[in-house]
C-alpha cells in the first residue's frame, strides 16, 4: 500500500475548536467540532495518531505563527 499524505489543523476558539484533516487533493477527510477541554483534545490527538498509523501515512501538523 502506498503511503498517503494528510495535513491536520485546529481552528482554536474559546468555547470549542474545529479540527480538520485534508488529503493530497485538498479534500476534507476529517471535519470535527471539539469542545474546549483537555479530555476532548487528548481524545482528538489519540484518534488522529491511530488513524494515521492505520493508513500507514504521514501526518503533518499545521500551526500558525505566534
N, C-alpha and C positions, 0 to 999 in steps of 0.2 A: 504494500500500500504506500503510495506517495504521501509525503508529509504535506499538510496544508498549512496555510498561514492565516491567522486571525489576529485582529487587534481589538483590545478591550479598553473601555474608558468609563469613567463615572462622572456624571454631572452632579456635583455636590450642592445640596441645598440645606436649609435649616431643618425642615420637618421630614424630608425624605430625599432620596437620591435617585437618579436614573442611571442604570448601568446598561451598556450596550456592547456587543461584540459584532464586528463586521468581518467578512471574508475577503479574499483577494479581489473579488469583483465589486466590492462595496456593498454587498447585500447584508442587511442586518440579520444576524443569525441568533442573536440573544438579546431581546429587549426585556428589561426588568425594572420595576419600581421597587425600591428598597427603603424601608423605614430607617430613620436616623437612630441607630442603636448599634452597640458593639456586636451583639449576638447576630443580628441580621447581616452586618457587613462581614463578619467572620464566616458565616454560612455561605455568602456570595463568593468569597475568596476560595473556600474549600470546594464549592461546586465547580468554579471555573478551573481550578487546578485539576480536579478529577476529569472533567470533560476534555481538557487539553491532553491529558495522558491517554484517554480512551481513543482520541483521534490520532494519536501519535504525531501531533503537530507542534507548532511553535506558537507561543502566545507572547505578544509584545504589549506590555502595559503602556498606556499613553498618559503622560502627566502634563499639566500646564505649568508654565514658568511661575515662580513665586513673585 
